[in-house]
Amino acid sequence: MSQAAKGSKLVIVESPTKVKSIGQYLGDEYRVEASVGHIRDLPTPSELPTDMKKGPYGKFAVDVENGFDPYYVVDADKKKKVTELRRALKEADELYLATDEDREGEAIAWHLLQALKPKVPVKRMVFHEITKDAIQHAVNTTRDLDDRMVDAQESRRILDRLYGYEVSPVLWRKVKQGLSAGRVQSVATRLVVERERARMAFRVASYWDVEATLAPQAGATDAGQSFVARLHSVDGMRVATGRDFTDAGELKKAAEVVHLRQADAESVATATARAEVAVADVSEKPYTRRPAAPFITSTLQQEASRKLRLGSKDAMRVAQRLYENGYITYMRTDSTTLSQSAITAARQQARDLYGAEYVPDSPRHYGTKAKGAQEAHEAIRPAGETFRTPAQLAGELRGSEYALYELIWKRTVASQMADAKGSTATVRIDAELEGAEVGGKPARKAEYTASGTVITFRGFLAAYEEGRDAERYAEEASAGAAKGKGSKETRLPKVHAGQVLDADPVEARGHETSPPPRYTEATLVKALEEKGIGRPSTYAATVGTIQDRGYVRTQGNALVPTWLAFAVTNLLEKHFPTLVDYDFTAQMEEGLDAIAAGEEERVAWLQRFYFGDEATSTAGLRDLVEDLGEIDAKGVSTIDIGDGIVVRVGRYGPYVEEVAPAGTDPATGEVPAGAEPLTTEGTAPGEEPKPLRASISDDIAPDELTPAMAREFLAEAASDGRVLGQDPETGRDIVAKTGRYGPYVSEVFTDEDVARFEAEGKKVSGRGKDVVKPRTGSLLSGMDVRSVTLEDALKILSLPRVVGKDPETGTEITAQNGRYGPYLKKGTDSRSLASEDQIFEITLEEALKIYSEPKRRGRSAANPPIAEFAEDPVSGKKVVIKDGRFGPYITDGETNVTVPRAMRPEDVSELQAFELLAQKRAEGPKKKPVRKAAPKKPASTTKRTVKAGTRKRS
């Protein structure tokens, strides 16, 4: 830490990256330090002082009975940082709190005040970009701390603590240990589950249409220039398309459309090819398309996903680096406004690059469309009063940083450019039919339509075109692209009413309706934004959280819910419906906005949420979680997939179970004659047969698991398994099975084996010391019971593998796989391995090296790195983030530094990792304090009181 002269001004920012960037724009009298995010937070109940654990703060670290008073503590890994900041403050005559200008940043500034207790003047300094002009303007135009924003953020923090601590334990008891619930994450999970339910309920509908390739006849203008038209109606009745069917496969308005079958379409196509085809009408209208607004947080995430294939978290990490290094403005915003200087810069750059005609006469201004838009920032744009083009930064930015900057630059410049203009033409063509039949009745007249757009002035499209999410009816959308959607140019020939056209070929085409598309990260963020759930700054973390918690997995770009997500959502919908209600969740955001605006008092608002509202007879969170006896744990964890098959989510994962024979009438429960449900063997006399179960994995998406597929799993579980082959050493069959604890392989004793064991006085069934059991082994991760090979099985059955002997003790070291992953065993000493491959590859030398290191508690060593970065610029070694005994930490193999509690390890950028390591090296090794024996004091009966200064201001 640099030394500052007496009388200096201390500026505290959040990120270490900003220190250097901002310091260079301020004079020598300013000293810039970083808090590295939050310094205080609510502790877990176990971290409370002993005398508080049974008091009013013991459950939440919040006294809900007395104004929802929170108890804050300085994070353990921030105590040294607070000490450093206090030392720096002693040498300063002014304190500038320069944290971000949003609720989170305002709260961090308030916590700094509470922890540092400055005796010098305090100023709140805010800026939206890190440029010389912006920083110097900010330091000269400070303001006071906004208590209302602090109240809103504190209310949000308390709300999330109450929600998580009350609802998560319900999930532990009724679904599975270790689960979590959250105000936004649970609703986001429900959205993904509801979409998958719609896909599961979806029934395919088939329909046909006719497509004709038409062209003006010889001698006409544009003769020979062909275009494609689709059948629109038959005898005045519109032909049904995919949009006309429900997800149940039924026509929505059967009386208003004609549903063409294959025979109908082929009949119309044949008759059209023979008929005289003529233009009935030509209509033309102007086409205008406006540019999209500049980026806000959510639209940046969506477009980065569409165009750059960046996930929400990755996009925000890259944007954070660009912001902290002065390339773009603040990237957490829901405002689409641009400053006057930014508008001027964008217009000037568009004029210089594309010409004056590409810039409208007056600047464009965009209204914010997001529900409850609140923050005071600008839209996301290139930093500065003049923008640097991507070409100018080609030597500074690389990879995803360059690509994202280019995207932001293009969007900003395009937002101030002229509209794209053109014309849209629609042609209606009639064909008089002879001999055609539709639905068994004669069809007399067919009407075809074709549309096309010609862009005569590209306008903003010269710089940028907004991406679009894949549409459910993409084929139909492309046919009607000229209806003002998209900018695809489809030029039609010049034709006029009454003109005869050649039709060749004319083809009948079959189609099937498609299920609702799964959410992607981009479309889920869009849905959350449209419903007013959460805030832009939280979307990336929310999408990451539901994946980290095992509720959602990715399949390509699609988000697929796991069966665990179904169980959790079932429970919340049935017993906590308001907590996952979209409108209710949006209203909570509106309430927080009202607190920030000074229109709502935080205590009264939290009181209604937690204790309920007598005026509206609305139950509070406390009442909702009081009676858990009514929750049927088995019921909420059961998902009916039809035809007597259910999926249940159990302690060891999901499994399928037959609850009724195939063909059972779902309404009456009547069982088909002669049908018998599959049952397990070995049922004792007089006992009811137990239904058979078969484990399943989340590799099969819920909408892909059919009753027929489930019965195949059950039949396989009921059999002796799939024979993979014979062990060449023993001659025994090796089979693959699925059992209660998942898929496994096993050997099968031959009749000769059984006879020999009996002759030796041993048994092959039952319990006891004399029982001989066949070798078995669970499949390794990545293996599937349906595709596992004999070679794979023999490798598994060869475990435990003897690695060698410890040369010092002579103790044998083995490598094996267990319930918690791969590990080494030497006597009673076990050590985790990083991967299952090591079980078969690790050498004695490598094993001895692992045993030479201090033993770690738990099994974190088996976990892969949380994040991986490039080589550290100082040590030259690869930097990773790992999960250690005391939490996540950053290491290059030589230096370790704990990830600050205020940071999510997944959100730490490469630059931040390098800086934290550099800071750790600069601090040097910690000296252990010399402990002196404390003089004995007489016992006291006085209880230690809690200092009020650690809590919220009065």
N, C-alpha and C positions, 0 to 999 in steps of 0.2 A: 504493500500500500504506500502510495507516494505521500511525502510529508507536505503539509500545507502551512503557509504562514498564518500567524495570528491575524484574525480579522477577515479570513476568507469566507466565501459563500459556499455552502454545501448543497449540492444538487443530488437527490436520490432518484434513480430510475429503477425499473424492474429488472431489465436484462443486462448481463455483463457485456453483451455485444454492443449495446447502446453507449456504454461508457466512453469508448474510444471515439465513436462516431459523433457524439454530442460534445465531448470534451474539446474537439478540434475547432468547434464553432464558438466557443465561449472564451473569455479572456483568462489570464493567469490567476485572477482572483477567485475563479470558480473551481471547485473541486467536485468531480463527478464520481459517485459510487453507486453500486447496484445492490438492491435488496435480494436479488435472485428470486423474484416472485413473492408469494405470501411469506410473512414471518410468523404469523400467529394463526391458530385455528382452534376449533373445538376438539378437545382430546377424546379418545375413546374412553368409555367408563373405566377400563382397567388402568388407564394412565392418570386418573384423578388422584389427588392426595388421599391417603387412607381415611382421614376423618371426613371426607366428602362423599365417599362411595355409598354410604347409606343415607345420605341427606337428599335434599330436593334436586341436586344436580346429578345424582348417582345413575340415573337411567339414560339421560341424553346429553349430559353436560350442559343442560338447559333447564332452568327452573320454570316449568310450565305453569306453576301455580302463582307465580309472582312476576307477571309481566313478561314471561318468556325471556327471562334474563339469561344470557349466555355466559359461560365460563370459558375464557380463552387462555391458552398457554402458548408460550413461544415454542416453536417446533424445536425438537432436540438438535437437529442438524443446522438450526439457524441461531443457536445461542451465541456461537462465536461471531457470526456475522453481526448480530445486534450489538455485541461488545465493541466490534470494530467501528460500527456506525456511531455509537455513543462517544467513542474516543475522538472520531472525526468531528462530531458535533461540538465538542468542547473547544475546538480550535476555530469554530465558525461564528460569525456574528449574524448570519441569516441562514434559514433552511428553506430550500425549494423542493417541494414534493412533486416530482415530474413523472409520476406513474401514468398509465394510459387513461384517456378520458372516457371511460365507460364505468359501469357500476363496479366491476371487478377492480379496476384501477383506483377508483375512488375509495373503495373499501381497504385496499392495500395501503393507501396514503393515510387513512384514518388509523389503521393498526400501527403504522410506523409512529404516528403521533402518540398513541397510547403506550407504546413500548419505549420510545426514546425520551418522552416527556421534555421537549425542548424548552429552554428558557430564553430563547432568542426569537425574533419575529419569524413567522412561518408563512410562506407563500405557496399557493397551488399553481403549478406551471403546467400548461397543457399544449400539445402540438399534435398534428395529424400526419406529419411527415418529418423525416430527419434530413433537412437541408439547412444551409446557413441562414437563409432568410427566415425560415419557419422557426428555428431555434432562437434566433435573436429577437424575433417578434414575441415569442412565447415568454422569454425571460423579462421582457419589458411590459407585458400585459397579463400579469398574474391575477388570480382571484382567490376567494376564500374556499375552503372545503365545502362541498355540497352535502349537508347532513341528510337530505332527503334521498339522495342516491345511495348513501351509506346505509340508511334504513332499509331501502329496497333490497340491496345486496345481502344485508344481514338477515332479512326476512326470508329470502330465498335459501340462504344457508341453513337456517333453522328449519324451514319447511322440509328441505331435503333430508335433514337429519331425522326429523320426526317420521317422515314417510318411510325412509329406509330402515330405521330401527324398530318401527312398529310392524311393518308388513313383511320384511325379509324373514324374521323368525317364524312367521306363519308358513312361509314356503319351506323352511327347514323341516318343520314338524309334519307338514302335510304332503310335500312332494319329495324333496331331497335336500340333504345337508349342503351348506355352502352356497346356496342360491342367493340372489339379490333382487330387490325390487327398487324401482326409482320412478320419480314423478314423470320424467320424459322417456326413460329407457323402456319402461313397461308399456307405455302407449305406442312407442315405435315398434316394439315387438308385436303388439296386437295388430298393428297395421299389416305387418308381414304375414302373420298367421291368418288374418282374415282373407288376404289375397290368396293364400294357399288353400284355404277352405273353399273359396270360389272355384279354384282350379280342380279341386277334388270333386266338387258337385257338378262340374261342367260335363255336358253331354254333347258329343259332336253331332252337328247337323250337316247333311250334304245338300248342295244345291248346284245348279248348272246355269251357265249363261252362254251367249254366243258372241264371238268376236269376228268382225269383218274387216279385211284390209281393202280399203277403197282408194280409187284414184280417178281424176278427171279423164274423160275419154280423149282419144286422139283428136287434135285440132283445137282443143280448148286451152285457155291460159293455164299454165302449170300442169299441162298434160303429163301423165305418167308419175307425178309426184304423189306417192301414196301416204295414207295415214290410217290409223286404226280407230274404229268406232265400236262401241259396245251396245248390245241390245238393252234398250231402256224399258220398253213396254210392248205388250202384245194386246191388240184390240183395246187400247186405252188403259190397260191394267199394268201397272208398273211391275217389273220383274224383281223378285226378291234377291237381296244381297246379304252378305254376312251380318250387316247391322240390323237386319229385320228379324233375327233369331235371338231368343233368350238363351241364357247359359244352360237352360234345361233342354235345349235343342228344339224348342217350339217356336212357331211364328208368333210375333207380337200382335200383329193386326192381320190375321189371315184373310179377312174380307177385302182388304185394300191392296193386296199384292198377289201376284201369281207365282207359285213355287214351281220352278221348272225341274223336272226329272231328266235323266239322261235321254230317254226316248223323245221327250218334248223338245229339248234343245237340239238334238240331231235332226228332228223333223223340221224345225224352224230354220236351221242352218242350210239344210238341203233346199228348202223352198226359197230361201233368200238368194242362194246361188243361181237359181233359175229365174228369179223375178227381175223386173226393172227396178233399179234402185235410183232414187232421185233425191236431191236436196229439197227439204221442205221449208227450212228457215235458216237464216244466218244472223246471229246477233253479235255485236261487238261493243265492249265497254272499256273505259280506261282502267288501267291497273296501276296501283300505287302501293308502295311498301315503305314503311318508316323503319329507321334503324332502332335496334334495341337500346335500352337504357344502359348507362355505365354499370360496371359490376358492383353488386353488393356481395356479402359473404356467401350467401346461399347460391346465387347465380354463378359466382366464380367456381364454386365446388361442382356445380352441375356441368358447366361448360368444360372444366378441366377433366371431368370424367368422360364426357363425350368425345372431346377432341384430342386430349393428351393421355387418356387412359390412366389418369391419376385418381386414386381413392381420395375420399374426403380428408382423411388425416394427412396423407402425403401432400395434397394440394395446400393445406394450411401450413404444414412444415416449410414448404418451399416459399410460400407467401411471407411467412414470418422472417425468413432469412432475407428476402428481398426488402422488406420493410426496415429491418434493423440495420441494414447496410445502405439505406438511403435511396433505394431504387423506386419504391412505390409508397403510396400513402397507407395509413393504417388499414389492416385487412379484416378487422372485425367491425362490420358496420351494416346497418340495414337502410342506409340513406342513399338515394340515387342522385343527390344533388352534387353539382360541381361548383367550386369557387369561381369567381369571375376571372381570376388569372388562369385557372385551368381551362375554362371555356375558350379564352383568348388563345391559349397555347395550342389547343386541339384544332381550333378553326384555322390558325395560321399554318400549322403543320399540314392540314388537309389541303389548304390552298397551295402551299409550296410543292407538295408531292403529286397532287392530282389535277390542280387547276382551279381557277376561281369559280367556274361553273359548278364545281362539286361542293361548294359551301353555300348554304342558304343565306338569305339576306339578314335574318335575325337569328340569334343564338337559340338553341333548343334547351328547354327546361323540362325535367322529368319529375313527376309526382311519385312519392313512395307508395307502392302497392301493398307491401307486407303489412299484415295485421299488427297493430301495436308498435309500429316502427318508432324507435325511441332515441337512438344514440345521436350525438351531435356531430359525428364525423361526416366527412364527404364520402362520396362513392370511392371505390378502389380505383386508383389511376396512377400513372407514372408520377414520380415525385418532381417537385420544382415548378418554377413559373414558366420554364420552357422544357419541353420533353426531349429526352434523348431517344433517338430511334433505335430499334433493335440492332441495326447495322453498326451504330456507334458503340454498342456495348458488346459486340461479338468477341472482343478480346478480353472482356472482364467476366462475362457470364457463360456458363457451360450447361449442357444437358437440360434438365427439367427447369432450372432457374431461368435459362434463356427462353425456353419454350413458354413458360408461364408469363414472363415479362412481355414477350411478343404478343401473347393473347390479350393481356391487359392493355397494352399500347394500342393494338388494333381496335379493340372494343371502345376505348375512350375516344380515339380519333373518329371512328365511324359514327359515334353517337352525335357528333356535331356536323355530320355531312348531310347532303341533300337526299331526298327520297329517291328510291329507284322507281322508274316510270316505264310504262309500256301499255300494252293493250291485251285484252283477253277476248278471244273469239269462241263462240259456241255454235256448232253446226248440228242441225237436226235432220236426219235422213229417214225417209219412209221407203218401205218395201211392201208391195202388194203380194200377198202369199197365195199360192194355190197348192192344195194337197197337204197342207201342214195341219198337224193336230197337237193340241196342248190339253192335257188332262182328259183325253178321249173326245174332245170337242174340236170342231174345225177352228183354225186360226186364220184370220183374214188379213191382218195388217200388223207389220212389225215396225217399231220406231227405234232407230239407233242414234246415239249421240257421240260427239267427239268435242273436246275442248283443247285449246292451246293458248299459251302465253308467249308474247314476244316482248322482250325487254328492250326498249329503245334508248333508255338512259340508265346506266348502272348505278349511278349515285354512290351511296355508301357501300354497295356491294363490291365496288372496286377495292375497298380496304378490308371488309370483314362481313361474313355471313354467320348468323347465329345457328348453332347446331340444333337438331331436333331429336327428341327421344323416339325410339322405334314405336310406330303406331300399331294398334291391334289389327286394324284393317289396312295395312300398308299397301296392299295391291290395289284396293279401291281408292285409297288416298292418292296414289300415283296417277291413277286414271283421271282424277279430278284435281290435279295439282294446279290447274289454271283458275280455280275458283278463289283465288286470292291467297292460297296457302302455298308457301314455298316460293322459290324463284326459278324453278326449273323451266327452261325455255322449250316449248313444244310448238313448232311452227306448222300451221295448217296451210294448204294450198288455197289460192283465191278461187272461191266457188260462189255461186249465186242460187237463189231459190229457183227451182224447176230444173236445174242442171242434172243430167243423167250421169251416173258414175259407174265405173266398172267395179265389180265385187269379186275379188279372188286373192286369197282363199277366204272362205267363210267357215269357221270352225266352232264346234260345240266344246265348251270347256267345263270340266267339273271342279268343284271347290268343296272345302270343308271349313266349317267355322273353327276359330282358334280360341283357346281359353284366355282369360285375362292375363296379360303379361306379368311376370314377377317384378317386384321392385328391384331396381339397381340402387346403388348408393345415391346417384344423381336424382332419380325419381322419388326415392324415399325422402331425401332432403326437400324436394319440391313439395311433396305431400305435407310434410311437417310444417313448412312455411305457409302453405295455403290454409291450413287448419289453425294457424296461430299457436302451434305447440312448440315450446322451447324458444330459443333465440339463436340467431345466426352463429354466434360465438360458441354455441354448445353442440351444433349439429355434428361436426366431425367427431367429437368425443362420444356423442350418443351412438352414432353408427359403429364406432370402434368398440364401445362397451357391450352392445348386444352381441357382437361377434366374440369378444373375449370371454363373455359369460357362458358361451355355448348355446345361446338361444338361436343364433343365425349363423349359417355358413355361406360361403360364396361358391357358386357353380358358374364358372365363366365370370360374367359381370353381374349375374343375377344373385339376389339374396334369397336363400332357401331356409325356412324355419326348421328347426329340429323338432323331434317329438317332445322333447323337454319343454320347448317354447309353447307347444300346444297345451301341455299340462298346466304350466304356470298361467297362461292366458285364460284357460278354463276356470281356474280357481279365482282369479281376479275378477273375471266377468260375472261369475255367479255370486261371489260373496263381497266384493268390493267394486261394484259396478261404477260408482261415481269416480273412483280413482283412475279408471282407464277410459272414462267417457271423454270423447274428443272435445266437446264443448266445455265440459267442466275444467279440463286441463287448460284449455285456452283462456277460460275465465280466471284461472289462477295467475296466468301471465298478465292478464289485464289488471288484476288486483295489485301485482307487483309494480306495474306501470303507474297505477294510481298512487301508490306509496311514493314512488320516485317523483311524481308531479305534485306531491303535497296534498292530494285529494283524498287520501285514505290514511288512517292511523294504523301503524304496523301492529300494535298489540291487539287492537280490536279485530283486525283481519286475521291474525294467527289464532285468536280466541275462537272465531267462528269455524276456522278450518279444523282445529283440534278438538274443541269441546262441543261444536255444533251451534246451530242458530235456532233459538226457540221461536223467533218471529216467523220463520219459514218452516219450522218443524224438520229441519235438516240435521241428520245425525253427523257427528264429528268423527274424526279418525279414531279417537280413543274408544268410542262406543262400537265402532265397526270391528275392532280387533278383540273385544272383550270375550265374546262367546265363540270359541273355536270348535266346540263340540258338535256343532251342526255341519261342519265341513266333512264331507265324505271323501277321505283321502283317496280311496280306490276309485271313486266316481270321477273326481276331477282329473285323475291320471289315466282315464280310459277314453280312447278315441275310437268311435265306431267307423269302420271303413266299408261296412255293408256285407250282406249275405252271411250273417252270423259270425263275422270275424271282427275282432277288436285289437287295437294296439294299446298296450299298457306301458306306462313309464315306471319302471321299478328301480330298486336301489342299485342294481348293476347295469342299468340301461334299459332301452326299450325292447319289448318282445311282443310277438303276436300270439293270440289265443283264440281258439274256436269256442264260441259260447252257444252256438246252435248249428246243427247240420246244414250243409248247403241246400238251398232251395226252400228253407223255412219261410213261411209267410210272415213278413215283418209286422203286419197289422194284427193277425190273429194268433201268431206263434205256432200255427199248425206245422208239424214236422212231416216231411214226405215219407211215404210208406217205405219201410226197410232202411231208412237212413240212421246211421249211428255216428255220434260225435267221436272224434279222435280222442283217445285217453292214454294216459301213461300206463306202463306195465307195472306189475308188482303191487297192485291194490290189494289190501288185506281183505279176507272174506267178510262180507257184511258192510264194507265201506262203500261209499259212493265213488264212482270212477272219477279220477282227477283229470281235468282238461289238460291236454298237451300244450306245451309252450315252446316257442322257438325264438331265440334271440335274433334281432335284426340290427343293422347298423344304419347310421345316418347317411351313408353313401347313397342310399335309395331315397330320393325325394318323396315326401308324403303323397303327392299327387300321382306318383308312379307306382306306389304299392297297391296293387289290386287284390281283391279277395282270392283270386286264382293263384297269384304269386305267393300270397301268404300261406295258402294250403299246400303249395309245393314245399315251403320251408317246414311246415308242420309234418308233412308226410316224410320228409327227410329226417326230421328229428325222431319220428316214430320208428323209423327203420333202424337198421344196424349201422347206418352211416354210408357214406360213399367210399367204396373200396378204391384206394389209390394204387395199390400194387402190393408186392410182398417184400419184406425185409430180406435182402440177400443173405444176411448172416443167420437169421433164425427161421426163415421160411414162413413167418407169421404175416397174416394180412394186416395192412395198415389202413385205417379208415379215418375219414374226416366227419365230425359230428358237430352239432350245435347243442349246447347244454344250458343249464341254468345260469352259469357264469360266462356264457359266450361260446364262440366256436373253438374247437380243439381237435387234436389228432390223437389217435390211440392205436395200440396194437391189439390183435384179437388172438386169444389162446387157441391153439389147435386141440383136437381131441386127445392127441398124444401128450400135450402139455398137461391137460387136466388129469389124465390117468397117472402121469408121473408124480404130479403134486399130491394126488390122493394116496399114492403108494408111500410117499414121504410123510404122510400124516398132515398134509397142508390142505387148506381150502381156497377156493377161488371166489367165494362170495361171503357176505356177512362181515362180522367184526372180530377183532382179536389179533393176537400176535402171530397166529398161524395162517393168517389170510395172505395170499399172494395176489397182488394187484398188477394188472397190465400197465406198461409204461404209457403215460399220457402227457400232453403238453399243450398249453394254450397257444393259439396262433399269434404270431408277432404282428405288430401294427403294420398295416399295408397289405396283409394277406387276407384273402377272402375264402370262406369255406367252400365256395363253389368252384374256385379255380386253383386252390392249393395243390401242389404237385407232390409226388412221392419223394422227390429230392428235398423239397422244403420240409416235409414231415419227418424225414430221417434226421435232418439237421436239428429240428426241435426235440426229437426224442433222444438225441445224443447228449442233451444237457442233463445235469451240469457238466461243462467242459473243464477238464483239468488243465490249468494254465501252466502249473509247475509248482515247485516247493520253495518256500522262503529259505535261502541259504543259511540264515542265522538260526532259525528255530526249527527248520525242517517241516514246518506246517504246510499242508497242501493248500494251494490257492485255486479256487474254482470260479468260473464265470457262468452266470445263470440268469434266467429271467424270472421276475416275480410280480406280485400284484401291483407294486409301485414302480415297475420298470426294471431295466437291466442293472446288474450289480456284480461285484466281486465279493467272495467270501473267503476269509482266512480264519479258521476256528470260529470264534464268535464275533469277529470283527468284519463288518460289511461296509463296502464302499460303493457308491453309485457310479454307474457308467453313463457317458453322455449319449450313447446311441446303442440300439440293438445290434448293429453291425459289429461293435466292439466285442460282443460275446464270443464271436467266432474268429476275430482277428487279433485281439489284444495279445501282446507277447508278455513273457515273464518280466522282462526288463521294464516294460511300460506299467505293468501291474505293481511292481515294487516301487516305482516312482510315485504312483498314486498313494500307496501305503506310507511313503516317506513324508507325505504332506499331512498337516494337522487335519483331524477328522472334522467334518462339518455336520452340524445337526440337520435333521430332515433329509430330504432327497432332492434339494434344489440343484445339486450338481448334474442331475440327469436332464435338466431343462435346457433347451437350446437358448442362445442369446435372445434377449428381447429385441435388440436392434443391432445392426452392424454398420460401421462406417468405414471410410478410407483410412490410410495410414496417418498417424499423428505427425504433424509437421516437425515436432521436436524429436521424438523417439524413433520415428520412422516405422512404428509398429501399428498393426491393425487395431482399431478402437471398437469395442463392443460394449453393450449394456447387458449386464447379467442380473439374475435374481439371486441375491445372497442371503445369508442367515439373518442379517439385519435390514434386509430390504434391497431394492435395486441399486446397482452401483455401476459406474463407468470405469473401464480399465483398458490400458494398452498392454497389460501383462507386466508392467513395472510399477505404474502408479494407479492407485484406486481412489475414487472419490464417490461418495454417496450421492445419488440423485436427490436434489432438494425436494422436500416434501410437497412444496407448492407445484412441482412439475409432475406431470404424468410421464413415466419413462418412455412411453410410446411417442410422446410429443417433443422429446428432446431433439434438437436439430444437431447436425454434424458440427456446425460452428460452435454451438453451445457446449457440446461434449469436449471439443478441443480446448475451449476457454476454461472450463471447469477443471480439466486436468492441469492446464498451465497454472491456474490459480493455486491448485493443490501443491504443485511442485514448488511454487514460490514461497508457500508457507513453511516448507521443510517438514521434517519429522516432528511429531509431537513429543514434547518432553514429559515424562511421567512425573507428576508432582510428588514431592517427598512428604509422606504422611507423618504427622507428629501425633503422638498419643494425646488425646484430649483429656484434660483434667476431669475427674469424676465429679458429677453434680448430684446433689440430693434429688431424690425422686420427686416429681411434681404431679399434682392431680389436675393442673390447669390444661384444658384442651387448646390446641393450636387453632387460632381463628384464621379464617380465609381473608386475604387482603382484598378489599373492594376494588383496588386498582386493576386487578386482573380481569374484571368483568366489564360489562358495557357501561358507558357513561350514564350517570343518573340524569 
